[in-house]
């Protein structure tokens, strides 16, 4: 559900559910009767013919009685049928959370990177997280950290080049096709969780970070006690981003816990069944999203996956046992051992349901 929920929040609630609402409105559309007319809606019943009263001729020589006019039936208005949605097919989606500061727009490095495998036919979701310091070959730019792939592509080709570059880089590294991508920044993440009314995250251990970086390039304290914690958008973002107390690998686990918290809150509130709730989330996310997934495909996916149990999500991580820590040009880097990334990509595609 974690990966599915990200699609939900970053896609379905942004473009999919408004389209679904529109199609529902069309399907149930009818025309109200005008004042003084029959109360039958025109879209449901044919209009009753109206006959003018018969005119009687005056008794004069050679006078001919007037023939009453022929009644004309008002045509029936037929509503446009709801369009057929495409069959929900298995897909792989790249999810990117941008480390965008005020004024940077989409020209930022990706702070969170995840691959999500969705198979609506099997009711299966798998999520694979990777560290941002993963050292990969970026097509057209040489070798660098994976978090630079989006940034370099967006600089070269604004409003879309970042998604293309990131997909090519990660697809090549894991040897699996990526169908679509979804991008959200800090503001969108906070806005989503606040629109949900906050989330609950079960914090496994105490976290204390005395140098948590703020968006204005300053520092503050991040402190979380173990146990279930109610978090608003700013608090959840802080929990998902902090890494100084341990490592980027532990931060990845925290990001997945936050996603599960979002998933559970959306399911709790019934946002997939309640279009009023969906409207609120859509308004919250609209300014912050980039995606290349067609809207009708989003709708199809949502309705096929809405009953997925979050406890059954397959979760994978590119962890320290698969990597070598090194320094490249003075920069910290994690170099993958030969063959480990394609093997992990294959597991994401083919592992059985839990």
TORLOLO-466062 format. One line per 8 residues: number of its first residue (from 1); their letters; for each residue x, y, z of C-alpha. Coordinates in steps of 0.001 Angstrom, whole numbers. Layout:
BEGIN
NUM = A = X Y Z ~ ...
END
This chain:
BEGIN
1 = XXXXXXXX = 0 0 0 ~ 2874 2363 601 ~ 3747 2641 -3033 ~ 127 2570 -4076 ~ -653 5332 -1664 ~ 2034 7531 -3089 ~ 417 7144 -6452 ~ -2822 7945 -4809
9 = XXXXXXXX = -1656 11097 -3216 ~ 649 12293 -5941 ~ -1493 11130 -8842 ~ -4935 9864 -8140 ~ -5906 12704 -5869 ~ -4280 15196 -8240 ~ -5758 14123 -11582 ~ -7440 10744 -11310
17 = XXXXXXXX = -10307 11353 -8915 ~ -11437 14650 -10463 ~ -11719 12799 -13770 ~ -13670 10019 -12086 ~ -15994 12568 -10489 ~ -16625 14159 -13867 ~ -17472 10815 -15426 ~ -19866 10033 -12561
25 = XXXXXXXX = -21578 13379 -13067 ~ -22039 12626 -16748 ~ -23422 9168 -16037 ~ -26037 10484 -13612 ~ -26889 13645 -15573 ~ -30520 14648 -16223 ~ -32323 17793 -17346 ~ -34752 19390 -14936
33 = XXXXXXXX = -38201 20256 -16254 ~ -38992 23912 -16864 ~ -41558 25608 -14597 ~ -45079 24770 -15674 ~ -44047 21784 -17765 ~ -44118 18043 -17080 ~ -41956 16986 -14161 ~ -40390 14151 -16162
41 = XXXXXXXX = -36663 14749 -16828 ~ -35973 14944 -20542 ~ -33023 12581 -20219 ~ -35239 9837 -18801 ~ -38600 10074 -20553 ~ -39662 11290 -23970 ~ -41618 14508 -23826 ~ -45387 14230 -24098
49 = XXXXXXXX = -46764 15696 -27331 ~ -48666 18923 -26903 ~ -51764 19316 -29102 ~ -53163 22762 -29906 ~ -56953 23138 -29381 ~ -59162 22568 -32465 ~ -60423 25755 -34101 ~ -64111 25673 -35229
57 = XXXXXXXX = -64992 27491 -38438 ~ -67618 30337 -38355 ~ -70847 29537 -40302 ~ -70351 31649 -43388 ~ -70853 30786 -47002 ~ -67977 28762 -48438 ~ -66164 28840 -45116 ~ -63861 25841 -44483
65 = XXXXXXXX = -63157 24574 -40968 ~ -59585 25193 -39846 ~ -57480 22005 -39526 ~ -55738 21720 -36143 ~ -51918 21782 -36358 ~ -50025 18510 -36178 ~ -48472 17907 -32765 ~ -44670 17811 -32683
73 = XXXXXXXX = -42877 15698 -30034 ~ -39963 17287 -28199 ~ -36792 15206 -28859 ~ -35317 13145 -26061 ~ -31854 14257 -24822 ~ -29585 11246 -24283 ~ -26683 11667 -21851 ~ -23167 10958 -23032
81 = XXXXXXXX = -22121 7489 -21818 ~ -19318 7154 -19264 ~ -16064 6534 -21182 ~ -14486 3097 -20964 ~ -11373 3063 -18789 ~ -8335 1057 -19850 ~ -7731 -2280 -18169 ~ -5396 -1902 -15202
89 = XXXXXXXX = -2113 -3542 -16215 ~ 999 -4176 -14103 ~ 3254 -1112 -14013 ~ 6433 204 -12425 ~ 6459 3795 -11187 ~ 9393 5942 -10031 ~ 8569 8184 -7066 ~ 10774 11192 -6331
97 = XXXXXXXX = 10641 13557 -3367 ~ 12521 16777 -4159 ~ 14766 18659 -1754 ~ 13409 21935 -3164 ~ 13890 25114 -1168 ~ 11762 28254 -1650 ~ 12314 29744 -5101 ~ 14034 26684 -6570
105 = XXXXXXXX = 10934 25199 -8207 ~ 11640 21798 -9743 ~ 15375 22472 -10182 ~ 16372 20472 -7137 ~ 17951 17161 -6192 ~ 15803 14222 -5179 ~ 15861 13567 -1429 ~ 13744 10388 -1598
113 = XXXXXXXX = 13797 7816 -4412 ~ 11530 4768 -4640 ~ 10427 2277 -7255 ~ 6884 959 -6911 ~ 5616 -2157 -8669 ~ 1823 -2290 -8926 ~ -60 -5332 -10211 ~ -3824 -4707 -9936
121 = XXXXXXXX = -4656 -8132 -11358 ~ -2868 -9885 -8456 ~ -3630 -7194 -5878 ~ 123 -6812 -5359 ~ 2295 -3818 -4455 ~ 6083 -3850 -4020 ~ 8235 -868 -3026 ~ 12020 -558 -3423
129 = XXXXXXXX = 13879 2319 -1760 ~ 17416 3461 -2534 ~ 19848 5903 -863 ~ 20349 9270 -2514 ~ 24159 8834 -2423 ~ 23987 5754 -4672 ~ 26696 6197 -7337 ~ 25351 5476 -10843
137 = XXXXXXXX = 25920 6274 -14494 ~ 23598 9084 -15615 ~ 23034 8904 -19404 ~ 24488 11991 -21065 ~ 26137 13295 -17886 ~ 28618 10656 -16731 ~ 28754 9131 -13253 ~ 27277 10866 -10233
145 = XXXXXXXX = 24985 10387 -7252 ~ 21525 9173 -8224 ~ 19940 12223 -6588 ~ 21592 14413 -9270 ~ 19863 12659 -12192 ~ 16625 14624 -11881 ~ 18412 17923 -11277 ~ 20723 17619 -14289
153 = XXXXXXXX = 17901 16599 -16601 ~ 15688 19458 -15412 ~ 18454 22010 -15935 ~ 18950 20776 -19508 ~ 15226 20533 -20281 ~ 12879 22279 -17811 ~ 9418 20877 -17056 ~ 10009 17258 -17910
161 = XXXXXXXX = 13690 16636 -18555 ~ 14288 15694 -14933 ~ 11767 12859 -15012 ~ 13243 11497 -18248 ~ 16802 11595 -16896 ~ 15882 9980 -13569 ~ 13882 7208 -15244 ~ 16687 6405 -17686
169 = XXXXXXXX = 19295 6338 -14915 ~ 17392 4094 -12506 ~ 15945 1864 -15217 ~ 19452 1161 -16497 ~ 20877 510 -13033 ~ 18170 -1955 -11977 ~ 17653 -3411 -15462 ~ 13886 -3008 -15430
177 = XXXXXXXX = 11522 -809 -17433 ~ 9931 2154 -15652 ~ 6532 3098 -17035 ~ 5787 6381 -15262 ~ 7194 8820 -12734 ~ 5753 11065 -10027 ~ 7522 14041 -8444 ~ 6546 16017 -5324
185 = XXXXXXXX = 8406 18631 -3281 ~ 8489 19522 425 ~ 5518 21889 211 ~ 3347 19274 -1477 ~ 4271 16649 1117 ~ 3340 18916 4028 ~ 173 20091 2319 ~ -1030 16543 1734
193 = XXXXXXXX = -599 15425 5350 ~ -2202 18599 6710 ~ -5154 18086 4361 ~ -5538 14600 5850 ~ -5634 16075 9350 ~ -2247 14599 10243 ~ -1067 10986 10411 ~ 9 8511 13083
201 = XXXXXXXX = 3511 7034 12869 ~ 4702 4276 15186 ~ 8250 5462 15938 ~ 10416 2389 16697 ~ 13186 4199 18614 ~ 14076 7625 19978 ~ 15585 10045 17459 ~ 17526 13168 18419
209 = XXXXXXXX = 19075 15376 15729 ~ 20585 18608 16998 ~ 21455 19836 13508 ~ 18402 19199 11392 ~ 18654 21429 8261 ~ 15837 23914 7702 ~ 14620 25176 4331 ~ 16257 28589 4925
217 = XXXXXXXX = 19652 26827 5264 ~ 19690 27066 9049 ~ 19439 24351 11698 ~ 16936 23230 14326 ~ 16411 20301 16713 ~ 14485 17205 15645 ~ 13433 14981 18546 ~ 11059 11994 18424
225 = XXXXXXXX = 10175 9618 21258 ~ 9382 5938 20592 ~ 5787 4806 20199 ~ 2762 6017 18190 ~ 3132 9717 17396 ~ 560 12043 15855 ~ 2304 14175 13198 ~ 1266 17147 11115
233 = XXXXXXXX = 2851 17807 7720 ~ 5918 19674 9011 ~ 6604 17089 11725 ~ 6204 14122 9360 ~ 8547 15756 6856 ~ 11141 16302 9585 ~ 10870 12657 10679 ~ 11194 11419 7086
241 = XXXXXXXX = 14248 13599 6350 ~ 16416 13396 9469 ~ 19497 11190 9163 ~ 22258 12632 11360 ~ 21521 10352 14363 ~ 22097 7179 12324 ~ 22299 6843 8531 ~ 20580 7268 5198
249 = XXXXXXXX = 19524 3610 5375 ~ 17620 4247 8609 ~ 16092 7356 7056 ~ 14756 5207 4214 ~ 12973 3053 6784 ~ 11461 6182 8348 ~ 10231 7347 4955 ~ 8459 4032 4469
257 = XXXXXXXX = 6849 4321 7923 ~ 5540 7780 7023 ~ 4094 6424 3761 ~ 2333 3666 5664 ~ 930 6306 8018 ~ -439 8208 5014 ~ -1868 4992 3580 ~ -3639 4111 6801
265 = XXXXXXXX = -5082 7619 7200 ~ -6420 7695 3649 ~ -8028 4297 4158 ~ -9396 5354 7564 ~ -11035 8445 6087 ~ -12361 6603 3055 ~ -10849 9131 632 ~ -11255 6728 -2276
273 = XXXXXXXX = -14984 6399 -1702 ~ -15711 9958 -541 ~ -15337 12479 -3356 ~ -15581 15437 -975 ~ -12458 14171 785 ~ -10783 13671 -2591 ~ -11569 17258 -3572 ~ -9780 18564 -480
281 = XXXXXXXX = -6678 16495 -1168 ~ -6698 17451 -4844 ~ -6740 21159 -3985 ~ -3861 20635 -1572 ~ -1625 18880 -4098 ~ -2302 20581 -7425 ~ 527 23170 -7329 ~ 3240 20692 -6341
289 = XXXXXXXX = 3046 17728 -8725 ~ 4762 16547 -11885 ~ 3687 13260 -13465 ~ 3550 11618 -16882 ~ 803 9076 -16085 ~ -2426 9464 -18153 ~ -5468 10424 -16024 ~ -7683 7570 -17241
297 = XXXXXXXX = -5018 5045 -16256 ~ -4872 6573 -12788 ~ -8607 6074 -12322 ~ -8425 2465 -13482 ~ -5543 1734 -11106 ~ -7242 3387 -8141 ~ -10429 1403 -8379 ~ -8633 -1878 -8877
305 = XXXXXXXX = -6281 -1318 -5926 ~ -8464 438 -3351 ~ -8847 -2644 -1095 ~ -5124 -3501 -867 ~ -3973 -4381 2655 ~ -998 -2238 3684 ~ 374 -5116 5771 ~ 926 -7159 2614
313 = XXXXXXXX = 3147 -4685 776 ~ 6499 -6173 -323 ~ 9318 -3836 800 ~ 12940 -3814 -363 ~ 15911 -1541 327 ~ 19308 -1045 -1274 ~ 21194 -1454 2009 ~ 24786 -1281 3197
321 = XXXXXXXX = 25491 -4962 2548 ~ 25102 -4311 -1199 ~ 27353 -1248 -1373 ~ 30899 23 -923 ~ 31387 3337 865 ~ 33929 5556 -850 ~ 34807 9119 -1774 ~ 34689 10377 -5350
329 = XXXXXXXX = 36227 13793 -5920 ~ 35849 14523 -2224 ~ 32134 13603 -2222 ~ 30710 10721 -183 ~ 29383 7965 -2476 ~ 27858 4487 -2246 ~ 29034 2246 -5087 ~ 26850 -828 -5745
337 = XXXXXXXX = 28474 -4249 -5855 ~ 28338 -5879 -9261 ~ 24980 -7403 -10132 ~ 23145 -6545 -6907 ~ 20877 -3832 -8344 ~ 19566 -5892 -11320 ~ 18951 -8821 -8942 ~ 16964 -6560 -6615
345 = XXXXXXXX = 15008 -5172 -9556 ~ 14087 -8706 -10592 ~ 12844 -9459 -7080 ~ 10611 -6397 -7229 ~ 9086 -7677 -10481 ~ 8718 -11375 -9728 ~ 8687 -12159 -5983 ~ 5495 -13949 -4848
353 = XX = 2884 -12297 -2670 ~ 3655 -12359 1095
END
